[in-house]
Amino acid sequence: MASCWTVLCALVLGLHLGFVCSQNQTTFTESVGTSLATDCPKHCECSPGVGHTGVLCNVIGQLEWPGTCTDIVAYKAGEQKKLALKLTGPADTFVSGFDCLLQLASLDVSQTSLKLVPNMFKGLRIDGSLKLGGNDIERIPKGTFDGILAVDGLDLAHNRLVELNISSFAGLENVRHLDLSYNNITVIHQGALSNMSRLQSLNLASNSLQTFSFKQFSPSVRLDFFSLQNNYLTNLYLESNKTEALPFHKDSQFDISDNVIECSCSLAYFLQALPFPEDYLMNVGNTLCNSPEKLRGQSIALLDSSGLVCTAPEIFMSYPLKQKDLLTTSSITLECHATGFPLPSILWITPWGDHFLHDQAHIPNTLSQNLVISASEIKDHRRYKERNVLMVTDIKADQSGHLIITKIRGSMHGNYTCLAFNPAGNTSKVMDLSLYCGIQSTYTFSLILGGYCASGFLIFGFLVGFIKMVVVWLRHKLYFIVPSFSKAASTVVGAPNQDICSQSGCNSVGVNPRSGDDSTNCDASSITCPNSPTSLSFIEEEEFQEGDHDPEQSGSSSYHAARQHRLRDTIEEAKGRWRDGVERKMERMRKNVQHIRESSSNYVHNIKETGSSAAERMKAGVAHGVETVKYQLQSFKELCGTGDMGTNTISTVTLETDIDSNQQSKVVKQMTFI
């Protein structure tokens, strides 16, 4: 019985202890869960996984990214697992880089409209993949991946990349997986992939590639997977028919389905290097020949390499045909069209030895040896620009095989060679570009314009001289008119005397019948009446002697003397009035003449000064224009010279003329053209 109670007590005690322990465990679990939820950075979601912890953060803007990055680092420090980080946010949120993260299991920045900048991933170590897909990236700036410590895979799918150059993947030597699918890549320049010596998979599906050369890969590369599906692929270039020339091993998978492959002799090396193509090719049913017509629709895996043929290229059309005269600084597109099977590629050789080709990755080694050049010396675009040189020339070889030259220089004249080549051979055509300078027509136009200007100035000078002569003549004319006014005064004075005397009827002495005034002043000695038998001169002063006359005669003599005296007074008064009037009129006339003379003198002086100033200014302007054209012609002659592609120095001499002081100064500038 006691043992039963002992067992019962032990059972009750065990249940109690189990309950207490379960309560403590629940409390600890809730505490740990609360701690994890609290430590997860703001605006982030954290989800622990196997081998890593997933963190999804939505960063609102560029200003919040440094704080969020610090929180992520603090959260990672409390975890025993690496973080698989996925970030979302606006386009410019992460331009400051990701160097604060240091080490991650993976980094996903896809579909954020991310803008790549140099050194963006400096100091970052990623054990897994770096996902940059869906960001509409058009180009990879130089130095984007410089300083990245490690990354296993790079995903750039679903972007807008057009070309890959030698600096696109610099710093990614340890990348093993590269996804470039669903872009618009048309050309991969030689050396773009050669630094990835550990590459194991490459996806170039759904791009716009027309050719691909296996020389792109490092000799040590062996791919597990390589896809060129759904491009515009016509040729695969391989320099040897040995298996070692292909970057494959026995378990490799190669997909070139859904292309427009030309089954020519250029494909023979590829088929010979793969003894059993069906073991390597994926989607064999869709890996078909597009040309020639007799092989259209046949599977490449079933072809006999010995039956594949090529046709040597032949140039059937070019522009210009042989020779072309071109104005310096203008632009031109040189065209070269060739036939052959497979379709030939076009290589351009300039007069100074530069080589241009749109896709330089598939130049045969034999052609490179004949040209004594390396693939690195062949460019698809080059800009000729030097310091202190105003003009910039661009030369580019486009996808159609045309050579586009913008703002051609005078030293770029000469023979341009169009070289068409394919695996069956090559052919060439020479085009001669002769450049002429527009300064000749400008010089002729300047002479014509100068002649017109000189004629205009000559006519203007004649007009000014004629006006000056007229004004001088008027001055002399007015000067000689002045004495004639003084001479005319006597005539004016005499006229009224004669008129008054004639109106008196010659019966009443000195009386004007119209005025009724008998006090008219007329000179008795000069007044005559044509119809009177006697003249007024008979009135003379008589000397009367006292006692020599009788009373009757004395009364008569007194009357006549008084009358004669009154008449003389009247005549003297009239003469005084006329004299005053004439003097006043003469004075007014003299003032008018003096005013006219002064006005004419001022007017002539103003015309003279204005004409002289205008003539001097125009003379200085013409001299300045002639001297400027003269010195500019020398500089343009240097620009339009026919020298080698070396350095040309242009000396620009400008003659500046101060119109007011008529002082001249020269300004010399030197510019060097390459």
VEXMI-402910 format. One line per 2 residues: their letters; for each residue x, y, z of C-alpha. Coordinates in nm, 3 decimals. Layout:
# residues N
a = X:Y:Z  ...
# end
This chain:
# residues 674
ma = 0.000:0.000:0.000  0.285:0.230:0.083
sc = 0.451:0.152:-0.247  0.129:0.248:-0.425
wt = 0.124:0.581:-0.247  0.488:0.629:-0.335
vl = 0.422:0.558:-0.700  0.120:0.788:-0.697
ca = 0.315:1.071:-0.539  0.600:1.026:-0.786
lv = 0.349:1.036:-1.073  0.188:1.355:-0.945
lg = 0.527:1.513:-0.889  0.640:1.415:-1.239
lh = 0.327:1.564:-1.396  0.381:1.885:-1.206
lg = 0.744:1.911:-1.308  0.654:1.833:-1.670
fv = 0.393:2.109:-1.669  0.636:2.357:-1.521
cs = 0.905:2.266:-1.776  0.660:2.292:-2.062
qn = 0.557:2.634:-1.943  0.919:2.747:-1.921
qt = 0.997:2.612:-2.267  0.696:2.790:-2.414
tf = 0.803:3.111:-2.248  1.161:3.073:-2.383
te = 1.036:3.002:-2.733  0.812:3.308:-2.729
sv = 1.102:3.513:-2.596  1.336:3.397:-2.872
gt = 1.070:3.458:-3.136  1.010:3.807:-3.004
sl = 1.384:3.873:-3.006  1.418:3.765:-3.371
at = 1.122:3.974:-3.478  1.268:4.274:-3.300
dc = 1.618:4.238:-3.449  1.498:4.217:-3.812
pk = 1.579:4.554:-3.973  1.311:4.813:-4.031
hc = 1.115:4.774:-4.357  1.256:4.419:-4.390
ec = 1.116:4.068:-4.362  1.340:3.797:-4.224
sp = 1.282:3.425:-4.278  1.537:3.170:-4.145
gv = 1.618:2.895:-4.392  1.851:2.602:-4.435
gh = 2.209:2.724:-4.437  2.111:3.091:-4.465
tg = 1.859:3.350:-4.354  1.644:3.518:-4.614
vl = 1.602:3.894:-4.578  1.372:4.100:-4.799
cn = 1.408:4.476:-4.759  1.213:4.753:-4.928
vi = 1.432:5.062:-4.918  1.226:5.376:-4.967
gq = 1.499:5.604:-5.100  1.868:5.678:-5.136
le = 1.887:5.863:-4.805  1.754:5.566:-4.610
wp = 1.984:5.307:-4.771  2.293:5.370:-4.547
gt = 2.084:5.329:-4.230  1.912:5.018:-4.362
ct = 2.248:4.872:-4.465  2.384:4.931:-4.113
di = 2.080:4.756:-3.962  2.129:4.459:-4.197
va = 2.492:4.427:-4.092  2.391:4.443:-3.723
yk = 2.126:4.178:-3.779  2.374:3.957:-3.965
ag = 2.618:3.983:-3.673  2.361:3.825:-3.441
eq = 2.291:3.541:-3.680  2.499:3.231:-3.725
kk = 2.399:3.203:-4.090  2.480:3.412:-4.395
la = 2.213:3.633:-4.543  2.039:3.582:-4.875
lk = 1.948:3.946:-4.930  1.688:4.077:-5.173
lt = 1.647:4.453:-5.211  1.376:4.661:-5.373
gp = 1.348:5.035:-5.414  1.364:5.329:-5.659
ad = 1.622:5.345:-5.939  1.879:5.566:-5.767
tf = 1.856:5.404:-5.423  2.175:5.198:-5.438
vs = 2.413:5.424:-5.632  2.630:5.459:-5.323
gf = 2.721:5.089:-5.353  2.701:4.777:-5.139
dc = 3.041:4.782:-4.970  2.878:4.800:-4.626
ll = 2.738:4.448:-4.663  3.083:4.281:-4.681
ql = 2.974:3.916:-4.719  2.644:3.758:-4.830
as = 2.511:3.424:-4.936  2.349:3.597:-5.236
ld = 2.236:3.941:-5.345  1.925:4.000:-5.553
vs = 1.874:4.353:-5.688  1.665:4.251:-5.988
qt = 1.368:4.451:-6.121  1.464:4.769:-5.937
sl = 1.569:4.978:-6.242  1.921:4.968:-6.100
kl = 2.175:5.202:-6.260  2.526:5.057:-6.274
vp = 2.817:5.280:-6.171  3.193:5.210:-6.138
nm = 3.309:5.036:-5.817  2.950:4.966:-5.723
fk = 3.032:4.624:-5.570  3.376:4.704:-5.434
gl = 3.469:4.504:-5.122  3.168:4.272:-5.154
ri = 3.203:3.895:-5.123  2.910:3.685:-5.248
dg = 2.920:3.309:-5.206  2.626:3.256:-5.438
sl = 2.489:3.463:-5.725  2.452:3.833:-5.795
kl = 2.116:3.892:-5.965  2.082:4.209:-6.170
gg = 1.813:4.098:-6.413  1.513:4.301:-6.532
nd = 1.674:4.642:-6.475  1.673:4.771:-6.837
ie = 2.053:4.797:-6.832  2.182:4.911:-7.175
ri = 2.555:4.905:-7.109  2.800:4.797:-6.843
pk = 3.022:5.093:-6.748  3.393:5.035:-6.723
gt = 3.496:4.939:-6.371  3.150:4.830:-6.255
fd = 3.282:4.507:-6.102  3.625:4.637:-6.002
gi = 3.711:4.547:-5.643  3.451:4.274:-5.599
la = 3.613:4.004:-5.391  3.416:3.699:-5.499
vd = 3.095:3.604:-5.679  2.992:3.264:-5.806
gl = 2.719:3.359:-6.052  2.608:3.670:-6.239
dl = 2.255:3.710:-6.372  2.205:3.990:-6.628
ah = 1.904:3.839:-6.806  1.609:4.049:-6.928
nr = 1.803:4.371:-6.980  1.882:4.580:-7.289
lv = 2.250:4.508:-7.343  2.366:4.563:-7.703
el = 2.735:4.482:-7.698  2.998:4.332:-7.471
ni = 3.351:4.472:-7.475  3.676:4.377:-7.310
ss = 3.604:4.582:-6.996  3.247:4.464:-6.939
fa = 3.337:4.178:-6.703  3.671:4.294:-6.570
gl = 3.710:4.177:-6.209  3.489:3.868:-6.251
en = 3.764:3.612:-6.305  3.604:3.367:-6.059
vr = 3.252:3.370:-6.201  3.129:3.022:-6.290
hl = 2.776:3.094:-6.411  2.685:3.379:-6.645
dl = 2.331:3.444:-6.769  2.295:3.701:-7.051
sy = 1.973:3.572:-7.201  1.690:3.792:-7.328
nn = 1.898:4.096:-7.415  1.968:4.255:-7.754
it = 2.336:4.166:-7.786  2.455:4.199:-8.147
vi = 2.831:4.179:-8.104  3.076:4.035:-7.853
hq = 3.417:4.196:-7.893  3.729:3.988:-7.880
ga = 3.842:3.937:-7.519  3.506:4.011:-7.357
ls = 3.486:3.659:-7.208  3.850:3.556:-7.211
nm = 3.918:3.657:-6.847  3.658:3.414:-6.707
sr = 3.883:3.111:-6.681  3.649:2.926:-6.442
lq = 3.332:2.968:-6.647  3.107:2.660:-6.643
sl = 2.778:2.779:-6.787  2.691:3.055:-7.033
nl = 2.342:3.146:-7.146  2.319:3.375:-7.454
as = 1.972:3.267:-7.559  1.727:3.512:-7.721
ns = 1.974:3.777:-7.835  2.062:3.916:-8.181
lq = 2.395:3.747:-8.251  2.471:3.662:-8.615
tf = 2.806:3.496:-8.563  2.999:3.347:-8.275
sf = 3.365:3.251:-8.248  3.492:2.999:-7.998
kq = 3.808:3.208:-7.973  3.618:3.415:-7.717
fs = 3.686:3.160:-7.443  3.999:3.103:-7.242
ps = 4.174:2.779:-7.348  4.114:2.632:-7.003
vr = 3.736:2.678:-7.007  3.517:2.369:-7.016
ld = 3.146:2.444:-7.019  2.875:2.225:-6.871
ff = 2.605:2.429:-7.047  2.617:2.673:-7.338
sl = 2.309:2.815:-7.508  2.286:3.024:-7.826
qn = 1.921:2.940:-7.881  1.690:3.178:-8.065
ny = 1.943:3.421:-8.212  2.008:3.513:-8.578
lt = 2.308:3.284:-8.586  2.442:3.199:-8.933
nl = 2.796:3.078:-8.861  3.005:2.920:-8.588
yl = 3.376:2.990:-8.627  3.631:2.736:-8.513
es = 4.001:2.761:-8.600  4.069:2.386:-8.586
nk = 3.885:2.056:-8.629  4.029:1.920:-8.307
te = 3.805:1.847:-8.013  4.034:2.050:-7.787
al = 3.936:2.363:-7.980  3.584:2.342:-7.836
pf = 3.515:2.445:-7.474  3.328:2.123:-7.403
hk = 3.374:1.796:-7.221  3.193:1.468:-7.269
ds = 2.892:1.572:-7.059  2.852:1.923:-7.201
qf = 2.518:2.046:-7.335  2.516:2.286:-7.632
di = 2.200:2.449:-7.767  2.200:2.627:-8.107
sd = 1.839:2.558:-8.195  1.601:2.809:-8.357
nv = 1.868:2.991:-8.562  1.928:3.047:-8.935
ie = 2.250:2.851:-8.970  2.428:2.843:-9.305
cs = 2.550:2.487:-9.348  2.873:2.572:-9.529
cs = 3.235:2.470:-9.502  3.268:2.702:-9.199
la = 3.058:2.448:-9.008  3.284:2.159:-9.108
yf = 3.543:2.219:-8.835  3.266:2.224:-8.576
lq = 3.117:1.894:-8.693  3.458:1.732:-8.723
al = 3.549:1.839:-8.369  3.228:1.671:-8.242
pf = 3.235:1.308:-8.362  2.888:1.252:-8.221
pe = 2.702:1.586:-8.237  2.378:1.436:-8.113
dy = 2.548:1.366:-7.780  2.622:1.737:-7.731
lm = 2.342:1.919:-7.906  2.018:1.999:-7.727
nv = 1.689:2.023:-7.917  1.833:1.839:-8.214
gn = 1.496:1.848:-8.388  1.508:2.229:-8.402
tl = 1.878:2.256:-8.492  1.836:2.273:-8.869
cn = 2.011:2.416:-9.175  1.863:2.730:-9.327
sp = 2.086:2.737:-9.637  2.187:2.628:-9.896
ek = 1.860:2.533:-10.054  1.951:2.165:-10.097
lr = 2.024:2.130:-9.723  1.739:2.346:-9.593
gq = 1.551:2.175:-9.308  1.812:1.905:-9.244
si = 1.935:1.844:-8.892  2.291:1.956:-8.832
al = 2.358:1.645:-8.624  2.302:1.430:-8.934
ld = 2.518:1.628:-9.180  2.827:1.490:-9.352
ss = 3.101:1.751:-9.311  3.264:1.645:-9.638
gl = 2.962:1.764:-9.832  2.972:2.120:-9.698
vc = 3.107:2.372:-9.950  3.189:2.741:-9.961
ta = 3.198:3.002:-10.238  3.469:3.266:-10.251
pe = 3.348:3.625:-10.207  3.300:3.866:-10.495
if = 3.236:4.239:-10.461  2.949:4.335:-10.691
ms = 2.875:4.690:-10.577  3.054:4.967:-10.394
yp = 3.018:5.336:-10.327  3.200:5.526:-10.450
lk = 3.287:5.314:-10.752  3.651:5.429:-10.780
qk = 3.706:5.793:-10.701  3.511:6.052:-10.505
dl = 3.569:6.424:-10.453  3.458:6.526:-10.109
lt = 3.443:6.853:-9.921  3.656:6.868:-9.609
ts = 3.462:6.847:-9.277  3.168:6.673:-9.450
si = 3.051:6.316:-9.379  3.039:6.012:-9.603
tl = 2.936:5.645:-9.586  3.153:5.405:-9.783
ec = 2.961:5.099:-9.899  3.088:4.760:-10.004
ha = 2.855:4.473:-10.099  2.982:4.123:-10.171
tg = 2.837:3.785:-10.255  2.964:3.446:-10.144
fp = 2.874:3.148:-9.931  2.875:3.192:-9.644
lp = 2.801:3.564:-9.658  3.139:3.746:-9.652
si = 3.242:3.984:-9.377  3.375:4.330:-9.469
lw = 3.705:4.463:-9.334  3.804:4.825:-9.405
it = 4.164:4.946:-9.424  4.225:5.321:-9.411
pw = 4.509:5.508:-9.590  4.693:5.548:-9.259
gd = 4.669:5.177:-9.170  4.378:5.150:-8.924
hf = 4.145:4.849:-8.958  3.770:4.852:-8.900
lh = 3.534:4.554:-8.874  3.196:4.529:-8.707
dq = 3.264:4.192:-8.544  3.636:4.135:-8.517
ah = 3.599:3.811:-8.317  3.578:3.577:-8.618
ip = 3.873:3.690:-8.831  4.055:3.378:-8.954
nt = 4.409:3.338:-8.830  4.536:3.311:-9.185
ls = 4.387:3.650:-9.273  4.533:3.810:-8.961
qn = 4.874:3.672:-9.052  4.852:3.803:-9.407
lv = 4.754:4.148:-9.280  5.025:4.136:-9.013
is = 4.779:4.253:-8.748  4.629:4.114:-8.431
as = 4.261:4.100:-8.351  4.307:4.363:-8.080
ei = 4.418:4.615:-8.344  4.092:4.583:-8.534
kd = 3.819:4.817:-8.415  3.458:4.872:-8.504
hr = 3.470:5.236:-8.394  3.735:5.496:-8.331
ry = 3.725:5.864:-8.246  4.005:6.091:-8.362
ke = 4.025:6.367:-8.105  4.316:6.557:-7.958
rn = 4.352:6.839:-7.709  4.326:7.189:-7.857
vl = 4.178:7.043:-8.178  3.837:7.179:-8.260
mv = 3.718:6.913:-8.504  3.642:6.555:-8.394
td = 3.624:6.274:-8.650  3.438:5.948:-8.589
ik = 3.489:5.637:-8.803  3.264:5.336:-8.749
ad = 3.202:5.003:-8.922  2.835:4.909:-8.892
qs = 2.666:4.571:-8.902  2.599:4.599:-9.277
gh = 2.967:4.633:-9.358  2.955:5.008:-9.429
li = 3.225:5.249:-9.312  3.075:5.570:-9.172
it = 3.305:5.874:-9.154  3.181:6.194:-8.992
ki = 3.364:6.529:-9.031  3.645:6.395:-9.245
rg = 3.976:6.580:-9.222  4.196:6.707:-9.501
sm = 4.472:6.458:-9.414  4.234:6.160:-9.445
hg = 4.239:6.154:-9.823  4.374:5.855:-10.010
ny = 4.285:5.494:-10.087  4.031:5.312:-9.868
tc = 4.039:4.935:-9.912  3.730:4.717:-9.879
la = 3.829:4.357:-9.802  3.555:4.092:-9.824
fn = 3.643:3.752:-9.677  3.490:3.419:-9.576
pa = 3.640:3.070:-9.518  3.674:3.021:-9.896
gn = 3.897:3.325:-9.954  3.894:3.702:-9.982
ts = 3.883:3.984:-10.236  3.932:4.358:-10.216
kv = 3.841:4.684:-10.384  4.010:5.023:-10.355
md = 3.822:5.351:-10.335  4.002:5.683:-10.373
ls = 3.878:5.979:-10.174  4.003:6.318:-10.292
ly = 3.928:6.598:-10.052  3.896:6.960:-10.149
cg = 3.863:7.261:-9.928  3.573:7.503:-9.933
iq = 3.809:7.795:-9.889  3.844:7.836:-10.270
st = 3.477:7.913:-10.319  3.484:8.126:-10.007
yt = 3.779:8.318:-10.146  3.596:8.384:-10.475
fs = 3.285:8.489:-10.291  3.495:8.718:-10.073
li = 3.642:8.885:-10.380  3.297:8.941:-10.528
lg = 3.163:9.073:-10.200  3.467:9.297:-10.162
gy = 3.412:9.435:-10.512  3.050:9.517:-10.435
ca = 3.149:9.684:-10.110  3.424:9.886:-10.279
sg = 3.181:9.998:-10.552  2.927:10.100:-10.292
fl = 3.185:10.299:-10.099  3.302:10.466:-10.423
if = 2.949:10.573:-10.512  2.897:10.697:-10.161
gf = 3.219:10.896:-10.185  3.105:11.052:-10.513
lv = 2.774:11.152:-10.354  2.947:11.306:-10.054
gf = 3.190:11.493:-10.280  2.910:11.621:-10.501
ik = 2.712:11.745:-10.201  3.025:11.914:-10.070
mv = 3.089:12.084:-10.407  2.729:12.209:-10.420
vv = 2.755:12.347:-10.070  3.085:12.521:-10.149
wl = 2.935:12.668:-10.464  2.638:12.798:-10.264
rh = 2.872:12.960:-10.017  3.058:13.144:-10.291
kl = 2.732:13.239:-10.459  2.588:13.390:-10.143
yf = 2.915:13.572:-10.077  2.898:13.757:-10.411
iv = 2.527:13.833:-10.372  2.589:14.056:-10.070
ps = 2.739:14.357:-10.261  2.456:14.343:-10.517
fs = 2.204:14.422:-10.245  2.389:14.749:-10.159
ka = 2.395:14.851:-10.523  2.024:14.793:-10.565
as = 1.944:15.032:-10.284  1.985:15.342:-10.506
tv = 1.748:15.191:-10.761  1.489:15.124:-10.497
vg = 1.520:15.479:-10.369  1.483:15.633:-10.710
ap = 1.179:15.438:-10.809  0.936:15.593:-10.567
nq = 1.064:15.941:-10.654  0.981:15.892:-11.016
di = 0.647:15.737:-10.933  0.551:16.017:-10.696
cs = 0.650:16.282:-10.938  0.463:16.125:-11.220
qs = 0.151:16.094:-11.008  0.156:16.463:-10.923
gc = 0.038:16.546:-11.271  0.341:16.775:-11.300
ns = 0.110:17.069:-11.226  0.127:17.053:-10.851
vg = 0.485:17.051:-10.742  0.569:16.757:-10.513
vn = 0.203:16.675:-10.436  0.078:16.319:-10.454
pr = -0.284:16.326:-10.563  -0.358:15.972:-10.417
sg = -0.234:16.060:-10.071  -0.366:16.412:-10.059
dd = -0.049:16.515:-9.885  0.148:16.806:-10.015
st = 0.443:16.730:-9.798  0.594:16.468:-10.027
nc = 0.970:16.498:-10.027  1.105:16.523:-10.377
da = 1.431:16.668:-10.483  1.354:16.964:-10.700
ss = 1.669:16.924:-10.892  1.592:16.565:-10.987
it = 1.213:16.568:-11.033  1.100:16.604:-11.392
cp = 0.765:16.563:-11.550  0.766:16.434:-11.903
ns = 0.435:16.603:-12.004  0.517:16.944:-11.855
pt = 0.680:17.213:-12.070  0.883:17.308:-11.775
sl = 1.049:17.118:-11.503  1.059:17.158:-11.130
sf = 1.410:17.293:-11.170  1.275:17.632:-11.250
ie = 1.210:17.675:-10.881  1.526:17.827:-10.763
ee = 1.610:18.028:-10.466  1.619:18.397:-10.551
ef = 1.815:18.644:-10.365  1.612:18.941:-10.276
qe = 1.782:19.264:-10.199  1.605:19.512:-9.984
gd = 1.492:19.806:-10.184  1.527:19.643:-10.516
hd = 1.152:19.558:-10.560  0.821:19.713:-10.536
pe = 0.553:19.605:-10.295  0.355:19.404:-10.551
qs = 0.665:19.219:-10.655  0.772:19.188:-10.296
gs = 0.448:19.011:-10.199  0.473:18.778:-10.491
ss = 0.835:18.700:-10.419  0.763:18.623:-10.054
yh = 0.489:18.383:-10.153  0.715:18.202:-10.394
aa = 1.004:18.194:-10.147  0.783:18.047:-9.874
rq = 0.640:17.796:-10.113  0.987:17.700:-10.231
hr = 1.110:17.666:-9.874  0.815:17.449:-9.779
lr = 0.868:17.235:-10.085  1.233:17.190:-9.998
dt = 1.146:17.089:-9.642  0.894:16.838:-9.774
ie = 1.146:16.691:-10.015  1.410:16.668:-9.742
ea = 1.166:16.497:-9.506  1.065:16.250:-9.776
kg = 1.426:16.181:-9.853  1.496:16.122:-9.483
rw = 1.206:15.881:-9.452  1.310:15.691:-9.761
rd = 1.668:15.682:-9.640  1.563:15.541:-9.302
gv = 1.337:15.284:-9.463  1.599:15.174:-9.707
er = 1.859:15.151:-9.432  1.627:14.940:-9.219
km = 1.554:14.711:-9.511  1.921:14.685:-9.595
er = 2.002:14.601:-9.232  1.739:14.329:-9.226
mr = 1.868:14.196:-9.556  2.226:14.197:-9.427
kn = 2.117:14.003:-9.118  1.930:13.751:-9.333
vq = 2.232:13.711:-9.559  2.461:13.670:-9.257
hi = 2.225:13.409:-9.110  2.217:13.223:-9.440
re = 2.594:13.230:-9.461  2.634:13.099:-9.105
ss = 2.373:12.826:-9.153  2.531:12.719:-9.481
sn = 2.875:12.712:-9.321  2.752:12.496:-9.030
yv = 2.566:12.264:-9.266  2.869:12.222:-9.490
hn = 3.090:12.159:-9.187  2.851:11.895:-9.053
ik = 2.831:11.720:-9.389  3.207:11.728:-9.419
et = 3.261:11.588:-9.069  2.993:11.317:-9.112
gs = 3.121:11.213:-9.452  3.481:11.202:-9.335
sa = 3.393:10.998:-9.026  3.182:10.753:-9.224
ae = 3.448:10.722:-9.490  3.717:10.657:-9.229
rm = 3.506:10.395:-9.052  3.419:10.217:-9.373
ka = 3.779:10.233:-9.484  3.888:10.079:-9.154
gv = 3.615:9.814:-9.181  3.718:9.720:-9.534
ah = 4.084:9.704:-9.429  3.993:9.488:-9.131
gv = 3.785:9.251:-9.346  4.053:9.222:-9.614
et = 4.328:9.159:-9.359  4.114:8.904:-9.173
vk = 4.034:8.712:-9.491  4.399:8.733:-9.591
yq = 4.526:8.578:-9.269  4.237:8.332:-9.240
lq = 4.322:8.200:-9.586  4.665:8.101:-9.467
sf = 4.520:7.908:-9.171  4.263:7.729:-9.386
ke = 4.528:7.639:-9.633  4.703:7.447:-9.356
lc = 4.374:7.279:-9.259  4.299:7.172:-9.613
gt = 4.654:7.060:-9.690  4.726:6.715:-9.819
gd = 4.968:6.574:-9.564  5.005:6.244:-9.387
mg = 4.800:6.145:-9.086  5.050:6.324:-8.868
tn = 5.012:6.643:-8.670  4.908:6.960:-8.856
ti = 4.944:7.297:-8.688  4.707:7.577:-8.785
st = 4.813:7.932:-8.715  4.522:8.173:-8.690
vt = 4.625:8.537:-8.719  4.352:8.790:-8.650
le = 4.404:9.159:-8.728  4.204:9.382:-8.498
td = 4.154:9.750:-8.591  4.034:10.014:-8.348
id = 3.802:10.230:-8.560  3.831:10.538:-8.339
sn = 4.210:10.542:-8.301  4.282:10.355:-8.628
qq = 4.534:10.139:-8.442  4.590:9.780:-8.549
sk = 4.692:9.478:-8.343  4.754:9.114:-8.430
vv = 4.631:8.813:-8.230  4.805:8.483:-8.311
kq = 4.649:8.148:-8.215  4.785:7.803:-8.289
mt = 4.582:7.483:-8.306  4.709:7.133:-8.374
fi = 4.508:6.886:-8.584  4.573:6.509:-8.575
# end
